[in-house]
Amino acid sequence: MEEKRGIFESVKDGVVGTIKGTGDVAKAVVDTVSGTLSHTIKGTGAAGTSLIEAVSDVGRAAIRGVTDVGGDVGSAAKGAVVGALRGTKETSIEALDAIQAATSSVIKETSEVAGDLGNAAKGAMQGAITGAKEVGLSASEATAAAANGVLKSTSEILSGTGKTGTSLIASSSVVIRCAIQAVVEVGGDVGSGAKGIVLGVLQGTKVGGKEALQSISDISSSVVKETSGVAGDVAKAAQSAVQGAIAGAKEISLDATEAASAAAGGALKAAEAIGSKAAEQVRKAVTGTINGVKVVLKEPFKSTKS
């Protein structure tokens, strides 16, 4: 425990000192996080679970240090994820695991210090996509892993306040918007982001039955709406949301066909609100068989005449 505290304090103080000296938040976090992880690995031989814990610790410490000096939490989150990937790239740890651990930790710590979760989510997503290029990871894989980590931790935070289902999705809307914006701004894959968001919410809430289906519908609707807001590919986002629902259904013992139908219905509902062209694109994208599951649109979404 003392060693973990030592790493946390060392990173926090290092970030604070560097920012005061240079004023560069992003560089201070990247250098401190990557340097600390590299030193920890070489000095202790940390691997596996202990290394994942170290990634989480330094991510939290970076956020704490930056907020202590009034720095931008978005830049801190981005730097923490990039630093985590740089610091662990020579190890056996999977880059995707490092991304999930880093993004999850910065969101949780941002919540602890009452910071802007949306800004932190956007920064974490940007860091994952940017850092992926340095470690030979595809942008689509990085996007999915980051979205998963961000939304899973956000859902856990909100669940702790007693919010579930529709109220939780409503509270997550800012984070979802920022996550989609980050993907588009850095050229990431909207489809992977949409899939990761739906999957992340289901993993974080662990709700079942009708409540889970309503959550899937709401989150898919939100994903399509926010993708349209940044001029993204709504058809791809809708189809990927269905894929995320199918993958998540398996983890919470939910019928995959029902989950796919709920996601498709929610996506189409949002598309219809956007316009006839978007509705036509989304309907075509979610009709048929996706990932081995036949998608059936419920009665209200069978057809729309504009």
N, C-alpha and C positions, 0 to 999 in steps of 0.2 A: 504493500500500500504506500509506503514511504517513497519507494522508487517511482511509482506512478505520479505521486504528488510532485516529486522532484522534476519530472519531465514536464508536467503541466505548468509549474511555476517558471521553469527555465524557458519554455517557449513563450509564455505570456510576457515575461520580463524582456526577452530578446526582441519580441515584436514591438513592445513599447519603446525600448531603447533605440531601435533602428528607425522607427517612424519619427521619433523626436529628432534624430540626427539627420534624416534625409527627407522626411515628409512624404515618402513614397510608400503608401499602404500596401499596394499589390506586391511590389518587389520585397518588401520587408517580410510579408507573410510567406511568400513562395520560398525565399531563401532560408528563413528560419525553420519552416516546416520540413522542407526537403533535407536540410542539413541535420536537423535533429533526428529524423527517421534514419538517415544514412548512418549517423553516429551510433544510434541505438542498436541498429542491426549488427554493425561491426563490433560493437563493444559487448553486447550481450548474446548475440546469436539469435535474437528474437525471430520467431517464425510462426506460421499458422495463426492460431487464436491469439497468442500474445502480441503478434505483430498487428493484427486487426485492431486489438485494443489500443495499441500504441497510436495507430492512425486516428482512431476516435479521440484519444486524449489530446493529440497535438492540434486536431481540428477545433476542438472545443477551446483549447487554450488560445489559439489564434484569434478566434472571435472575441474572447474575453479581453485580450490585450488591445485589440483595435477599438473596442467599445470604451475601454478605460481612458483612451486618449481622444475620444469623440470622432474616430475615423468612420469611414463608410463601410457598413457591414456587407454590402454587396461585393465590394472589392476584396474584402477579407475572405468571404466565402469562396470566391473564384480562386484567390491565391492559395487557399488551404487545399482545395482539390488538386490544383496543378502541382503544388508542392508535395502532396501525398503520392501522386503518380511518379514524380521525379525521384522521390526518396525511396520508393519501393521497386523501381523498375528492374533492378539487378537481383531481385529476390524471387523466390518461388511463388510468392503471393500472386493470385490472379488480379489483373488490373481492374476487372469488373468488381471484385470484392473490395478493392481499395476505394473505388469510386463510391460504392454504396455506403461504406463505413464513413468516408469523409463527408459526403453530402448529408447523411443522416445526422452526424455529430454537429455540423455547423447549424443545421436547422434547430436541433434541440437546444444548443447553447444560445442561439439567437432568441429563442423563446424564454430561456432562463433570465436573460438580461433585458427582456421586454423590447427587443429590437424589431425591425421591420422584416417579417417573415417573407413577404413577397420579394423584397430586394435581395434577401439572402438566398432564396430559391433561384432567382434569376442568375445571381452570381455563381452559385454552385453548378447550375446547368452549363453555364458558359465555360466554367473551369474544366468540367468533364470533357466537353467537346474539344476545347483547345488543347488540353493535356493529352487527349487520346492520340493526337497526331504525333506527339513526341515518343510515345511508347508502342507505336504500330498497331493501335486499336482502331477499329472502324468507328466512324462518327455515329453510325446507327446503334452500335452496341453500347457505346458510351452514353448516348442519349437515353436509351432505355434503362440502363443501370442507374443513371443520375435521377431520372424521373421516378424510378422505383424508390430510391433512397429518400428523396425529398418528400414525396407524397406519403410514403409509409410512416415516416417520422412525424409529419404534419398530422396525419390521421391519429397517431398514437397520442399526440399532444392534445388534440381536440377531444378525443375520446375520454381523456383524463378529466375533462371539464364537464363530462356528462353528455356531450353532444354526440348524437349518432344519426345515421341515415341522412335525411334531407337537410337537417340543420347543420350537420357536419360538412356536407357537400357545399352548402351555401357559405360556410365559414372558410372553406378551402378555395373558394373561387378566385381570390386574389393570387394565391400561390399558383393555381392552375394557369391563370392568365400570364403570370410572369415566366412560368416554365415554358409555355408555348412561345412567348416572345423571345426568350433566350435561344431556343432552338432555331427559330427563323433568322434571328440577327447574326448568328455565327455560322449559318449554313448547315445546320444539323438536319437530321431526318425527322420530319414532322410525324411520319408514321410510327417510328420507334418511340418518339416522345409520347404520342397518344396511347400507344399500347402500355408503355411503362406507367403512365399516370393512372389508367384504369386498374392495372395490376397492383400498383402501389397502394391505392386506396383500399382495395379488397384485402390485401395482406395486412394493412394497418388496422382496419376496423374489425375484421373477423366476424361481421354480422352474417346472419343466414336468412333463409326463407324469403318472404315477401319484402322484408326490409332491405335485404341484399339486392334483390332485383330492382327495387326503386332507386337504390344508390347507384347501381350500374346505369340505369336509364338517365339519371340526373347528371352523373359525371360524364357520360358519353355526349350528352347534350351540351354540357359546358365546354367540353373539348372542341366540338365542332364550332360552336359559337366563337370561342377565343381564337381558333385557327383562322376563321373567316376575318376576324378583327385585325389580323396582321397579314392579310392577303395570302394565307397559306392554302395548301391543297386540302379542301374540306372532304373530298371523296376518300383520299388516302387516310386522313385522320379518322374518318368514320369507320372504314374497314379495319384499321388498326385498333380502334377502340373495341370493336367486336372481338378481335384476336386477343386483346388483353382480358376481356370478360371471360372468354373461353378458358384461357390459361388460369385465371384467378378462380374460376368456378371449381376447378379440380382441387384447389387447395382448401376450399371451405365446404367441400361436399355438396355443391350446388349443381343442379342439372345443367349441363353445358348448353343444351338446346334452349332452355329458358333464359339462361344468361345471355346467350348470343342474341336472342329475340329482344330482350330488354335493352341491350346496347344499341342494336339496330334501330329500334323504335325511338330511343332517346336522341340518337344522332339525326334521324330523319325529321323529328319534331323541330330540332334546332335549325336544320337546313330549310324547312318549309317557312320558318319565320324569317330567314334570310332572303329567300326569293325562289322563284320557280326553277331557275337554272341550277342553283345549288341543290334544290330538292331532287331534281332529275339526276344529277351527278351522284349524290349520296345514295339514292334509291338503287341505282345501278350497281354501286360499289358494294352494297350490303345484301344484295339479292343473290341467292344461290348457296353454294357450299363454301364455307370458310374454315380452314384448318380441320377438315373432315367433319364439320358440323353443318347440317342444313339449317340455314337461317330462315325463320318464318316471321314475317312482319305481321304484327297484330292488326286487327280490323281498322283502327283509326289511321293506320299508316299505310294501308294497302295502295292507295292512289290519291293523288291530289291534282285537281284541275285548276290551272291558273289562267 
